[in-house]
Amino acid sequence: MVKLPRVSYSDIIKVLSKVGFAYAPKRGKGSHIAMYKVDEDGRRRLVIIPRKKNIPKGTLLSILKQAGLSKEEFLELLK
């Protein structure tokens, strides 16, 4: 089982940017940031990221699920 490190919102943004996510216009004001990506089949994936120094494990797992990333993919992109 892969253990996830503690990450900040900026780490998550860097990883999501590497896989094609972009900032969602007119969203993400205040304490959260919204990013989106259009998949090959035309579906739009929207991920909401809280602006926190340390993202809780459950929140990180939810973000990865919304983004369509596995833990292993996330850790590889985090390097």
C-alpha positions as CSV (number, residue, x, y, z in Angstrom):
1,M,0.0,0.0,0.0
2,V,1.3,3.4,-1.0
3,K,1.6,6.0,1.8
4,L,0.8,9.6,0.8
5,P,3.0,12.4,2.1
6,R,1.6,15.6,3.5
7,V,1.1,18.1,0.7
8,S,0.0,21.7,0.3
9,Y,-2.5,23.1,-2.2
10,S,0.4,24.4,-4.3
11,D,1.9,20.9,-4.6
12,I,-1.5,19.6,-5.9
13,I,-1.8,22.5,-8.3
14,K,1.7,21.7,-9.8
15,V,0.7,18.0,-10.3
16,L,-2.6,18.8,-11.8
17,S,-1.1,21.3,-14.2
18,K,1.4,18.6,-15.4
19,V,-1.6,16.4,-16.5
20,G,-3.4,19.2,-18.3
21,F,-5.6,20.9,-15.7
22,A,-6.1,24.6,-15.9
23,Y,-7.6,27.2,-13.6
24,A,-11.4,27.5,-14.0
25,P,-12.4,31.0,-15.0
26,K,-14.8,32.8,-12.7
27,R,-14.3,30.2,-10.0
28,G,-12.0,29.6,-7.1
29,K,-12.3,32.9,-5.3
30,G,-11.8,32.9,-1.6
31,S,-10.6,29.8,0.3
32,H,-10.8,27.3,-2.6
33,I,-9.3,27.0,-6.1
34,A,-11.1,25.4,-9.0
35,M,-9.3,23.6,-11.8
36,Y,-10.7,21.8,-14.9
37,K,-9.6,19.5,-17.7
38,V,-11.6,18.2,-20.7
39,D,-11.0,14.5,-21.2
40,E,-10.6,12.7,-24.5
41,D,-14.3,11.7,-24.5
42,G,-15.3,15.4,-24.1
43,R,-16.2,15.1,-20.3
44,R,-15.1,18.1,-18.2
45,R,-13.4,17.2,-14.9
46,L,-13.7,19.9,-12.2
47,V,-11.5,19.7,-9.1
48,I,-11.9,21.9,-6.1
49,I,-8.8,22.4,-4.0
50,P,-8.9,24.1,-0.6
51,R,-6.2,26.7,0.1
52,K,-4.5,24.9,3.0
53,K,-0.9,24.4,4.0
54,N,-1.5,20.7,4.8
55,I,-4.3,19.0,2.9
56,P,-5.9,16.2,5.0
57,K,-5.5,12.6,3.6
58,G,-9.2,12.1,2.9
59,T,-9.4,15.4,1.0
60,L,-6.4,14.5,-1.0
61,L,-7.9,11.1,-1.9
62,S,-11.1,12.8,-3.0
63,I,-9.2,15.3,-5.2
64,L,-7.2,12.4,-6.8
65,K,-10.5,10.5,-7.5
66,Q,-12.1,13.7,-9.0
67,A,-9.0,14.2,-11.2
68,G,-8.8,10.5,-12.3
69,L,-5.4,9.9,-10.8
70,S,-4.1,7.0,-8.8
71,K,-1.9,7.4,-5.7
72,E,1.0,6.0,-7.7
73,E,0.5,8.4,-10.6
74,F,0.3,11.4,-8.1
75,L,3.4,10.4,-6.3
76,E,5.4,10.0,-9.6
77,L,4.2,13.4,-10.8
78,L,5.0,15.0,-7.4
79,K,8.7,14.2,-7.8
